[in-house]
Amino acid sequence: MDAQSAREETIQAYQLHASVLLAYAHRLTRDDALAQDALQETFLRFFLALMQGEEIQHPRAWLHRVAHNYVCDTLRSATVRTVVPLEDAGEDRLRDERGMPGGDLAADWIEAARMLLAPREWQCVQLRAEGFEYTEIATELAIRPGTVGSLLHRAAAKLRIQLRKKERPA
């Protein structure tokens, strides 16, 4: 691909996905500067991949994966050890939801679901809630689309059982 085409495709991807990607990076890091760095590095890598002739089938999933890997690598490095661990990354989102009317209850349910589900199930549920298709989730998590379906099915079954327990009078 020539530089002009790669530039135009990168700008288009940026316009479509930058705000969601920045929010995702911020939830992982709780650090504005690091989230901005992750966003910048992700789109730089996107541009370079296009320049090298890489064909990117699912740009949104590709961008999320690169941002996620960049954040993980950065958090593992010795220079940024003071940043929040990835296990706690969802807490900012919970705090934001607690500020909304009825948000306390919603945040409690989200936290309960996070604790109930296996980490891979939780990742699938989060990505699906953000609007990702099964193939995009599979690309993001480096698994097969059928596995995504199984994980989401298991997660839904676990949540359904938990809801039924809550509905039954003691």
N, CA and C atoms as a LAMMPS dump frame, in Angstrom:
ITEM: TIMESTEP
0
ITEM: NUMBER OF ATOMS
510
ITEM: BOX BOUNDS ff ff ff
-5.0000000000000000e+02 5.0000000000000000e+02
-5.0000000000000000e+02 5.0000000000000000e+02
-5.0000000000000000e+02 5.0000000000000000e+02
ITEM: ATOMS id mol type element x y z
1 1 1 N 0.857 -1.178 0
2 1 2 C 0 0 0
3 1 3 C 0.9 1.238 0
4 2 1 N 0.495 2.251 -0.751
5 2 2 C 1.298 3.476 -0.782
6 2 3 C 1.021 4.325 0.461
7 3 1 N 1.89 5.271 0.688
8 3 2 C 1.824 6.083 1.907
9 3 3 C 0.521 6.874 1.999
10 4 1 N 0.054 7.403 0.883
11 4 2 C -1.174 8.205 0.899
12 4 3 C -2.384 7.347 1.278
13 5 1 N -2.487 6.145 0.713
14 5 2 C -3.599 5.249 1.035
15 5 3 C -3.551 4.809 2.494
16 6 1 N -2.342 4.492 2.964
17 6 2 C -2.182 4.091 4.363
18 6 3 C -2.564 5.245 5.288
19 7 1 N -2.171 6.447 4.904
20 7 2 C -2.501 7.634 5.705
21 7 3 C -4.009 7.828 5.78
22 8 1 N -4.678 7.731 4.632
23 8 2 C -6.129 7.928 4.59
24 8 3 C -6.859 6.85 5.397
25 9 1 N -6.416 5.602 5.272
26 9 2 C -7.054 4.519 6.024
27 9 3 C -6.827 4.689 7.53
28 10 1 N -5.65 5.164 7.902
29 10 2 C -5.344 5.401 9.32
30 10 3 C -6.21 6.535 9.868
31 11 1 N -6.366 7.588 9.102
32 11 2 C -7.206 8.709 9.536
33 11 3 C -8.656 8.255 9.688
34 12 1 N -9.128 7.459 8.733
35 12 2 C -10.497 6.956 8.814
36 12 3 C -10.681 6.066 10.047
37 13 1 N -9.726 5.184 10.302
38 13 2 C -9.8 4.308 11.479
39 13 3 C -9.758 5.148 12.753
40 14 1 N -8.922 6.182 12.757
41 14 2 C -8.825 7.056 13.929
42 14 3 C -10.17 7.727 14.205
43 15 1 N -10.787 8.25 13.169
44 15 2 C -12.075 8.927 13.337
45 15 3 C -13.152 7.979 13.842
46 16 1 N -13.098 6.735 13.418
47 16 2 C -14.106 5.759 13.824
48 16 3 C -13.879 5.186 15.218
49 17 1 N -12.617 4.968 15.602
50 17 2 C -12.335 4.156 16.782
51 17 3 C -11.549 4.846 17.903
52 18 1 N -11.052 6.038 17.683
53 18 2 C -10.165 6.66 18.668
54 18 3 C -10.823 6.88 20.024
55 19 1 N -12.047 7.374 20.045
56 19 2 C -12.665 7.703 21.34
57 19 3 C -12.91 6.443 22.172
58 20 1 N -13.383 5.372 21.532
59 20 2 C -13.634 4.117 22.247
60 20 3 C -12.313 3.508 22.707
61 21 1 N -11.302 3.577 21.851
62 21 2 C -9.99 3.023 22.177
63 21 3 C -9.336 3.793 23.328
64 22 1 N -9.482 5.106 23.331
65 22 2 C -8.933 5.91 24.42
66 22 3 C -9.623 5.571 25.741
67 23 1 N -10.931 5.431 25.715
68 23 2 C -11.675 5.067 26.934
69 23 3 C -11.231 3.692 27.432
70 24 1 N -11.038 2.76 26.512
71 24 2 C -10.579 1.415 26.866
72 24 3 C -9.192 1.477 27.513
73 25 1 N -8.283 2.212 26.893
74 25 2 C -6.924 2.339 27.44
75 25 3 C -6.961 3.028 28.807
76 26 1 N -7.83 3.999 28.964
77 26 2 C -7.928 4.693 30.249
78 26 3 C -8.473 3.77 31.336
79 27 1 N -9.443 2.91 30.987
80 27 2 C -9.958 1.959 31.974
81 27 3 C -8.869 0.982 32.406
82 28 1 N -7.99 0.627 31.484
83 28 2 C -6.913 -0.301 31.822
84 28 3 C -5.834 0.354 32.677
85 29 1 N -5.57 1.633 32.444
86 29 2 C -4.422 2.281 33.086
87 29 3 C -4.777 3.245 34.212
88 30 1 N -5.954 3.843 34.141
89 30 2 C -6.35 4.93 35.049
90 30 3 C -5.363 6.096 34.988
91 31 1 N -4.741 6.269 33.861
92 31 2 C -3.726 7.3 33.692
93 31 3 C -3.94 7.951 32.328
94 32 1 N -4.29 9.256 32.33
95 32 2 C -4.577 9.95 31.076
96 32 3 C -3.392 9.932 30.119
97 33 1 N -2.21 10.216 30.633
98 33 2 C -1.024 10.28 29.774
99 33 3 C -0.71 8.92 29.154
100 34 1 N -0.769 7.879 29.955
101 34 2 C -0.476 6.544 29.439
102 34 3 C -1.545 6.095 28.44
103 35 1 N -2.79 6.445 28.696
104 35 2 C -3.862 6.108 27.756
105 35 3 C -3.645 6.837 26.423
106 36 1 N -3.242 8.104 26.491
107 36 2 C -2.945 8.867 25.269
108 36 3 C -1.764 8.239 24.524
109 37 1 N -0.734 7.84 25.276
110 37 2 C 0.418 7.165 24.659
111 37 3 C 0 5.885 23.964
112 38 1 N -0.861 5.119 24.616
113 38 2 C -1.335 3.86 24.035
114 38 3 C -2.099 4.129 22.739
115 39 1 N -2.925 5.153 22.744
116 39 2 C -3.685 5.508 21.553
117 39 3 C -2.753 5.907 20.411
118 40 1 N -1.79 6.763 20.723
119 40 2 C -0.847 7.227 19.707
120 40 3 C -0.026 6.059 19.155
121 41 1 N 0.484 5.226 20.03
122 41 2 C 1.299 4.088 19.61
123 41 3 C 0.475 3.095 18.782
124 42 1 N -0.769 2.899 19.156
125 42 2 C -1.644 1.971 18.436
126 42 3 C -1.858 2.427 16.996
127 43 1 N -2.15 3.702 16.81
128 43 2 C -2.384 4.184 15.447
129 43 3 C -1.092 4.3 14.648
130 44 1 N 0.014 4.542 15.306
131 44 2 C 1.303 4.509 14.616
132 44 3 C 1.577 3.104 14.099
133 45 1 N 1.348 2.103 14.934
134 45 2 C 1.557 0.71 14.523
135 45 3 C 0.582 0.316 13.422
136 46 1 N -0.635 0.839 13.476
137 46 2 C -1.62 0.58 12.433
138 46 3 C -1.108 1.099 11.089
139 47 1 N -0.639 2.339 11.101
140 47 2 C -0.101 2.952 9.887
141 47 3 C 1.093 2.16 9.356
142 48 1 N 2.012 1.802 10.238
143 48 2 C 3.194 1.053 9.815
144 48 3 C 2.827 -0.326 9.264
145 49 1 N 1.856 -0.975 9.881
146 49 2 C 1.417 -2.28 9.388
147 49 3 C 0.848 -2.151 7.976
148 50 1 N 0.059 -1.107 7.748
149 50 2 C -0.487 -0.881 6.407
150 50 3 C 0.621 -0.595 5.403
151 51 1 N 1.604 0.184 5.807
152 51 2 C 2.737 0.508 4.929
153 51 3 C 3.54 -0.735 4.555
154 52 1 N 3.589 -1.707 5.462
155 52 2 C 4.333 -2.94 5.201
156 52 3 C 3.504 -3.944 4.415
157 53 1 N 2.281 -3.562 4.042
158 53 2 C 1.445 -4.413 3.219
159 53 3 C 0.571 -5.382 3.986
160 54 1 N 0.515 -5.245 5.299
161 54 2 C -0.339 -6.132 6.091
162 54 3 C -1.799 -5.816 5.792
163 55 1 N -2.574 -6.862 5.549
164 55 2 C -4.005 -6.678 5.316
165 55 3 C -4.731 -6.885 6.648
166 56 1 N -5.402 -5.86 7.115
167 56 2 C -6.076 -5.908 8.413
168 56 3 C -7.563 -6.118 8.163
169 57 1 N -8.031 -7.336 8.448
170 57 2 C -9.416 -7.723 8.173
171 57 3 C -10.421 -6.999 9.077
172 58 1 N -10.127 -6.94 10.369
173 58 2 C -11.036 -6.343 11.352
174 58 3 C -10.284 -5.239 12.103
175 59 1 N -10.294 -4.022 11.552
176 59 2 C -9.497 -2.94 12.161
177 59 3 C -9.809 -2.683 13.634
178 60 1 N -11.096 -2.705 14.011
179 60 2 C -11.454 -2.41 15.403
180 60 3 C -10.84 -3.433 16.347
181 61 1 N -10.951 -4.702 16.025
182 61 2 C -10.375 -5.75 16.861
183 61 3 C -8.847 -5.654 16.867
184 62 1 N -8.275 -5.379 15.709
185 62 2 C -6.815 -5.252 15.607
186 62 3 C -6.334 -4.113 16.494
187 63 1 N -6.999 -2.973 16.411
188 63 2 C -6.611 -1.805 17.211
189 63 3 C -6.742 -2.081 18.711
190 64 1 N -7.83 -2.723 19.127
191 64 2 C -8.005 -3.049 20.544
192 64 3 C -6.904 -3.998 21.016
193 65 1 N -6.566 -4.967 20.209
194 65 2 C -5.531 -5.93 20.599
195 65 3 C -4.18 -5.239 20.754
196 66 1 N -3.835 -4.38 19.808
197 66 2 C -2.558 -3.663 19.873
198 66 3 C -2.53 -2.742 21.094
199 67 1 N -3.633 -2.025 21.333
200 67 2 C -3.688 -1.139 22.502
201 67 3 C -3.561 -1.943 23.789
202 68 1 N -4.277 -3.055 23.86
203 68 2 C -4.22 -3.911 25.043
204 68 3 C -2.789 -4.417 25.273
205 69 1 N -2.162 -4.91 24.224
206 69 2 C -0.796 -5.421 24.349
207 69 3 C 0.18 -4.323 24.738
208 70 1 N 0.003 -3.132 24.161
209 70 2 C 0.883 -2.013 24.511
210 70 3 C 0.749 -1.67 26
211 71 1 N -0.488 -1.591 26.467
212 71 2 C -0.72 -1.272 27.882
213 71 3 C -0.117 -2.355 28.778
214 72 1 N -0.351 -3.621 28.432
215 72 2 C 0.198 -4.72 29.235
216 72 3 C 1.722 -4.667 29.277
217 73 1 N 2.332 -4.48 28.12
218 73 2 C 3.794 -4.408 28.065
219 73 3 C 4.324 -3.226 28.879
220 74 1 N 3.651 -2.101 28.771
221 74 2 C 4.079 -0.906 29.494
222 74 3 C 3.926 -1.092 31.001
223 75 1 N 2.812 -1.692 31.414
224 75 2 C 2.586 -1.901 32.843
225 75 3 C 3.584 -2.903 33.423
226 76 1 N 4.038 -3.832 32.598
227 76 2 C 5.023 -4.803 33.067
228 76 3 C 6.426 -4.211 33.174
229 77 1 N 6.658 -3.147 32.44
230 77 2 C 8.006 -2.572 32.441
231 77 3 C 8.329 -1.961 33.805
232 78 1 N 9.574 -1.902 34.121
233 78 2 C 10.022 -1.419 35.433
234 78 3 C 9.737 0.058 35.634
235 79 1 N 9.615 0.822 34.567
236 79 2 C 9.447 2.269 34.721
237 79 3 C 8.037 2.685 35.085
238 80 1 N 7.066 1.806 34.946
239 80 2 C 5.681 2.196 35.196
240 80 3 C 5.024 1.266 36.207
241 81 1 N 5.738 0.712 37.114
242 81 2 C 5.2 -0.251 38.071
243 81 3 C 4.168 0.352 39.017
244 82 1 N 4.099 1.655 39.136
245 82 2 C 3.164 2.272 40.071
246 82 3 C 1.745 2.376 39.522
247 83 1 N 1.539 2.074 38.259
248 83 2 C 0.21 2.142 37.663
249 83 3 C -0.642 0.998 38.203
250 84 1 N -1.96 1.156 38.171
251 84 2 C -2.915 0.19 38.712
252 84 3 C -2.793 -1.159 38.002
253 85 1 N -2.88 -2.26 38.75
254 85 2 C -2.849 -3.578 38.114
255 85 3 C -4.038 -3.777 37.184
256 86 1 N -3.861 -4.583 36.148
257 86 2 C -4.93 -4.807 35.177
258 86 3 C -6.163 -5.439 35.804
259 87 1 N -6.001 -6.205 36.878
260 87 2 C -7.16 -6.838 37.517
261 87 3 C -8.142 -5.804 38.035
262 88 1 N -7.65 -4.624 38.383
263 88 2 C -8.5 -3.573 38.936
264 88 3 C -8.997 -2.609 37.869
265 89 1 N -8.697 -2.88 36.611
266 89 2 C -8.979 -1.927 35.544
267 89 3 C -10.459 -1.59 35.417
268 90 1 N -11.352 -2.496 35.727
269 90 2 C -12.776 -2.243 35.588
270 90 3 C -13.363 -1.378 36.68
271 91 1 N -12.609 -1.101 37.721
272 91 2 C -13.163 -0.348 38.847
273 91 3 C -13.513 1.085 38.495
274 92 1 N -12.761 1.725 37.582
275 92 2 C -13.107 3.086 37.173
276 92 3 C -14.472 3.115 36.534
277 93 1 N -14.737 2.142 35.7
278 93 2 C -16.036 2.069 35.038
279 93 3 C -17.137 1.906 36.075
280 94 1 N -16.878 1.087 37.08
281 94 2 C -17.871 0.898 38.133
282 94 3 C -18.106 2.199 38.885
283 95 1 N -17.033 2.903 39.191
284 95 2 C -17.176 4.166 39.901
285 95 3 C -17.984 5.158 39.059
286 96 1 N -17.731 5.209 37.747
287 96 2 C -18.472 6.104 36.872
288 96 3 C -19.957 5.759 36.883
289 97 1 N -20.277 4.461 36.852
290 97 2 C -21.669 4.039 36.82
291 97 3 C -22.353 4.293 38.152
292 98 1 N -21.614 4.286 39.243
293 98 2 C -22.217 4.569 40.546
294 98 3 C -22.719 6.003 40.634
295 99 1 N -22.16 6.897 39.83
296 99 2 C -22.578 8.294 39.842
297 99 3 C -23.903 8.529 39.136
298 100 1 N -24.388 7.569 38.365
299 100 2 C -25.651 7.714 37.639
300 100 3 C -26.813 7.285 38.528
301 101 1 N -28.029 7.793 38.232
302 101 2 C -29.194 7.338 38.987
303 101 3 C -29.364 5.824 38.821
304 102 1 N -29.51 5.117 39.916
305 102 2 C -29.635 3.667 39.877
306 102 3 C -28.312 2.98 39.577
307 103 1 N -27.26 3.766 39.463
308 103 2 C -25.954 3.235 39.091
309 103 3 C -25.34 2.346 40.147
310 104 1 N -25.668 2.592 41.416
311 104 2 C -25.137 1.752 42.49
312 104 3 C -25.523 0.299 42.28
313 105 1 N -26.788 0.08 41.985
314 105 2 C -27.285 -1.274 41.774
315 105 3 C -26.64 -1.899 40.535
316 106 1 N -26.567 -1.121 39.443
317 106 2 C -25.956 -1.63 38.204
318 106 3 C -24.49 -1.969 38.441
319 107 1 N -23.783 -1.1 39.128
320 107 2 C -22.368 -1.341 39.405
321 107 3 C -22.184 -2.575 40.284
322 108 1 N -23.094 -2.767 41.242
323 108 2 C -23.024 -3.961 42.093
324 108 3 C -23.226 -5.228 41.269
325 109 1 N -24.168 -5.188 40.32
326 109 2 C -24.418 -6.354 39.464
327 109 3 C -23.216 -6.63 38.568
328 110 1 N -22.632 -5.584 38.037
329 110 2 C -21.452 -5.762 37.176
330 110 3 C -20.306 -6.366 37.978
331 111 1 N -20.097 -5.857 39.167
332 111 2 C -19.029 -6.399 40.014
333 111 3 C -19.302 -7.856 40.374
334 112 1 N -20.548 -8.172 40.685
335 112 2 C -20.905 -9.557 41.011
336 112 3 C -20.678 -10.472 39.808
337 113 1 N -21.031 -9.999 38.626
338 113 2 C -20.806 -10.791 37.409
339 113 3 C -19.323 -11.002 37.175
340 114 1 N -18.531 -9.957 37.38
341 114 2 C -17.077 -10.063 37.187
342 114 3 C -16.481 -11.089 38.126
343 115 1 N -16.982 -11.144 39.342
344 115 2 C -16.46 -12.085 40.335
345 115 3 C -16.93 -13.516 40.039
346 116 1 N -18.11 -13.656 39.456
347 116 2 C -18.686 -14.967 39.19
348 116 3 C -18.05 -15.647 37.975
349 117 1 N -17.737 -14.867 36.963
350 117 2 C -17.271 -15.432 35.7
351 117 3 C -15.756 -15.651 35.689
352 118 1 N -15.347 -16.639 34.918
353 118 2 C -13.922 -16.878 34.694
354 118 3 C -13.368 -15.684 33.908
355 119 1 N -12.07 -15.402 34.043
356 119 2 C -11.503 -14.223 33.368
357 119 3 C -11.779 -14.182 31.863
358 120 1 N -11.66 -15.301 31.181
359 120 2 C -11.872 -15.327 29.727
360 120 3 C -13.348 -15.09 29.406
361 121 1 N -14.246 -15.629 30.232
362 121 2 C -15.679 -15.388 30.041
363 121 3 C -15.986 -13.9 30.213
364 122 1 N -15.393 -13.303 31.243
365 122 2 C -15.61 -11.887 31.531
366 122 3 C -15.11 -11.024 30.372
367 123 1 N -13.939 -11.369 29.81
368 123 2 C -13.412 -10.618 28.672
369 123 3 C -14.38 -10.683 27.492
370 124 1 N -14.898 -11.875 27.216
371 124 2 C -15.854 -12.039 26.11
372 124 3 C -17.11 -11.213 26.346
373 125 1 N -17.636 -11.247 27.552
374 125 2 C -18.848 -10.487 27.877
375 125 3 C -18.592 -8.988 27.711
376 126 1 N -17.449 -8.509 28.196
377 126 2 C -17.129 -7.086 28.071
378 126 3 C -17.045 -6.671 26.605
379 127 1 N -16.318 -7.445 25.809
380 127 2 C -16.161 -7.091 24.403
381 127 3 C -17.486 -7.166 23.655
382 128 1 N -18.306 -8.147 23.981
383 128 2 C -19.62 -8.273 23.339
384 128 3 C -20.497 -7.076 23.723
385 129 1 N -20.413 -6.656 24.991
386 129 2 C -21.181 -5.499 25.453
387 129 3 C -20.732 -4.217 24.755
388 130 1 N -19.473 -4.179 24.323
389 130 2 C -18.972 -3.013 23.595
390 130 3 C -19.32 -3.072 22.114
391 131 1 N -20.034 -4.122 21.696
392 131 2 C -20.509 -4.195 20.319
393 131 3 C -19.662 -5.024 19.375
394 132 1 N -18.695 -5.747 19.9
395 132 2 C -17.847 -6.571 19.049
396 132 3 C -18.618 -7.79 18.551
397 133 1 N -18.349 -8.19 17.312
398 133 2 C -18.885 -9.422 16.742
399 133 3 C -18.04 -10.591 17.245
400 134 1 N -18.565 -11.807 17.115
401 134 2 C -17.835 -12.995 17.576
402 134 3 C -16.461 -13.09 16.921
403 135 1 N -16.388 -12.819 15.614
404 135 2 C -15.099 -12.928 14.916
405 135 3 C -14.114 -11.886 15.418
406 136 1 N -14.603 -10.704 15.749
407 136 2 C -13.72 -9.658 16.28
408 136 3 C -13.225 -10.03 17.678
409 137 1 N -14.12 -10.58 18.494
410 137 2 C -13.721 -11.025 19.835
411 137 3 C -12.682 -12.127 19.716
412 138 1 N -12.91 -13.045 18.794
413 138 2 C -11.963 -14.139 18.579
414 138 3 C -10.6 -13.6 18.176
415 139 1 N -10.578 -12.636 17.288
416 139 2 C -9.318 -12.025 16.87
417 139 3 C -8.644 -11.331 18.045
418 140 1 N -9.431 -10.587 18.798
419 140 2 C -8.912 -9.846 19.96
420 140 3 C -8.271 -10.77 20.987
421 141 1 N -8.912 -11.9 21.26
422 141 2 C -8.449 -12.805 22.317
423 141 3 C -7.617 -13.972 21.781
424 142 1 N -7.397 -13.999 20.475
425 142 2 C -6.612 -15.051 19.822
426 142 3 C -7.197 -16.442 20.091
427 143 1 N -8.526 -16.544 19.906
428 143 2 C -9.23 -17.819 20.046
429 143 3 C -10.156 -17.984 18.842
430 144 1 N -10.773 -19.144 18.712
431 144 2 C -11.692 -19.399 17.595
432 144 3 C -13.075 -18.793 17.905
433 145 1 N -13.81 -18.385 16.866
434 145 2 C -15.157 -17.84 17.079
435 145 3 C -16.081 -18.819 17.809
436 146 1 N -15.927 -20.108 17.557
437 146 2 C -16.74 -21.098 18.269
438 146 3 C -16.473 -21.091 19.759
439 147 1 N -15.228 -20.852 20.128
440 147 2 C -14.862 -20.76 21.546
441 147 3 C -15.515 -19.536 22.175
442 148 1 N -15.572 -18.445 21.413
443 148 2 C -16.249 -17.238 21.898
444 148 3 C -17.704 -17.562 22.205
445 149 1 N -18.358 -18.255 21.292
446 149 2 C -19.749 -18.634 21.507
447 149 3 C -19.923 -19.497 22.745
448 150 1 N -19.023 -20.456 22.928
449 150 2 C -19.088 -21.325 24.113
450 150 3 C -18.891 -20.53 25.393
451 151 1 N -17.908 -19.632 25.386
452 151 2 C -17.639 -18.829 26.586
453 151 3 C -18.821 -17.923 26.92
454 152 1 N -19.406 -17.303 25.912
455 152 2 C -20.559 -16.434 26.154
456 152 3 C -21.768 -17.241 26.624
457 153 1 N -21.946 -18.433 26.062
458 153 2 C -23.046 -19.302 26.486
459 153 3 C -22.882 -19.709 27.952
460 154 1 N -21.657 -20.109 28.307
461 154 2 C -21.387 -20.488 29.702
462 154 3 C -21.592 -19.317 30.648
463 155 1 N -21.129 -18.138 30.235
464 155 2 C -21.294 -16.943 31.066
465 155 3 C -22.779 -16.633 31.275
466 156 1 N -23.552 -16.708 30.2
467 156 2 C -24.995 -16.439 30.306
468 156 3 C -25.668 -17.455 31.223
469 157 1 N -25.26 -18.721 31.109
470 157 2 C -25.851 -19.755 31.972
471 157 3 C -25.522 -19.491 33.439
472 158 1 N -24.284 -19.141 33.729
473 158 2 C -23.891 -18.838 35.116
474 158 3 C -24.69 -17.655 35.655
475 159 1 N -24.832 -16.618 34.844
476 159 2 C -25.566 -15.432 35.279
477 159 3 C -27.052 -15.736 35.46
478 160 1 N -27.608 -16.559 34.571
479 160 2 C -29.013 -16.953 34.682
480 160 3 C -29.252 -17.707 35.99
481 161 1 N -28.377 -18.643 36.316
482 161 2 C -28.501 -19.409 37.565
483 161 3 C -28.434 -18.47 38.759
484 162 1 N -27.505 -17.543 38.71
485 162 2 C -27.354 -16.584 39.814
486 162 3 C -28.588 -15.726 39.97
487 163 1 N -29.177 -15.291 38.853
488 163 2 C -30.403 -14.492 38.912
489 163 3 C -31.564 -15.263 39.49
490 164 1 N -31.658 -16.541 39.127
491 164 2 C -32.734 -17.374 39.661
492 164 3 C -32.586 -17.549 41.17
493 165 1 N -31.363 -17.671 41.645
494 165 2 C -31.129 -17.792 43.088
495 165 3 C -31.579 -16.521 43.795
496 166 1 N -31.337 -15.373 43.168
497 166 2 C -31.722 -14.087 43.771
498 166 3 C -33.243 -13.923 43.795
499 167 1 N -33.923 -14.465 42.783
500 167 2 C -35.379 -14.323 42.692
501 167 3 C -36.122 -15.186 43.694
502 168 1 N -35.562 -16.341 44.053
503 168 2 C -36.228 -17.246 44.987
504 168 3 C -36.259 -16.642 46.392
505 169 1 N -37.416 -16.676 47.023
506 169 2 C -37.471 -16.199 48.409
507 169 3 C -36.731 -17.178 49.323
508 170 1 N -36.077 -16.663 50.32
509 170 2 C -35.262 -17.487 51.218
510 170 3 C -36.072 -18.3 52.179
